[in-house]
Amino acid sequence: MRARLTFYETDRPARQYLLDEAVRYLIGRDKSCAILIADGTLSRRHAKLEFHQGVWRLSDLASKNGTLIAGRPINHHQLIDDEWIEFGSVLACFDRVTQASIDADEQRIGEQWQSSVQLSRVLTPSMETSELLARLLESFVTTSGSERGFIMLQQASGEFCPDVVLPHGITDFTGSRSVVDKTFDENRPVVCSDVSQDARLGPQPSIVSGAISALACVPLRVGEQVLGVIYVDSRRSGKQFTDLDIELLQALADHAALVVSVSRLRENIVDLSEMLPAELNRDIPPDEALISKLQRLLPRLKNPGKAPGATVAGADS
């Protein structure tokens, strides 16, 4: 039976390592470590994990903040199934996994990627923004295995309000506002697979009242610009978001954000094309340089009416 080590870092997706009995694993902050954990509470070479004489053995390498199992510091320890380990302040779980469960996970991931590819082909700028966002959120909730989800685009005021919600009937955002703000400010996914272990999130009223167990928030971004966020959460105990889950969701969100951006641009162009003829027919002579530039950007606009005495440079005849 194979063994697995899963790390739960603050604000990050869970990271899983399937352990090879032939490999000696160094764990720490040093880039030479087989398992690199870039957390300041870990030493550069914090601990060692190896398979020896038929069992997995964990050794602390005189680390500054220690290696704990069940709250007790260890020097050397023989691991059994389902053991929780603290490397500094980073929580990890060691467990045994069958080949059948590994195959099932790989199949699930493959199906998620296939579903994401199919949805990406459907999401195009020709769709209404509301329909696009609804399809996107439905896919996010299903793919992540969450019970609830919100898509919130940034308003002109800078605030975030729910644009699309699942399940239907919810009107107000009742998730963690601090997670939404952090996602937007840092332009990266913010994830917590065990809210009860997070000293900052756990006591929040929205978390307590909603009995939220796990959550993930992913930016809708085009380059460095964040248009909004997609937030999902779950009350199910043991629910976790892995790094592969978040990689998939972020790729889908990036595609959708680009489509939304192009769709908004198209809508703005259509609005301008409808406004331009009226602007040209005003008594006040228009800005001809501006109109010429707009006409180059609006190829479908054909010879709008001209203001008296005015000429339009670059207009089609």
Secondary structure, 3 states (H helix, E strand, C coil): CEEEEEEECCCCCEEEEEECCCCCEEEECCCCCCEECCCCCCCCCCEEEEEECCEEEEEECCCCCCEEECCEECCEEECCCCEEEEECCEEEEEEEECHHHHHHHHHHHHHHHHHHHHHHHHCCCCCCHHHHHHHHHHHHHHHHCCCEEEEEEECCCCCEEEEEEECCCCCCCCCCHHHHHHHHHHCCCEEECCHHHCCCCCCCHHHHHHCCCEEEEEEEEECCEEEEEEEEEECCCCCCCEHHHHHHHHHHHHHHHHHHHHHHHHHHHHHHHHHHHHHHCCCCCCCHHHHHHHHHHCCCCCCCCCCCCCCCCCCCC
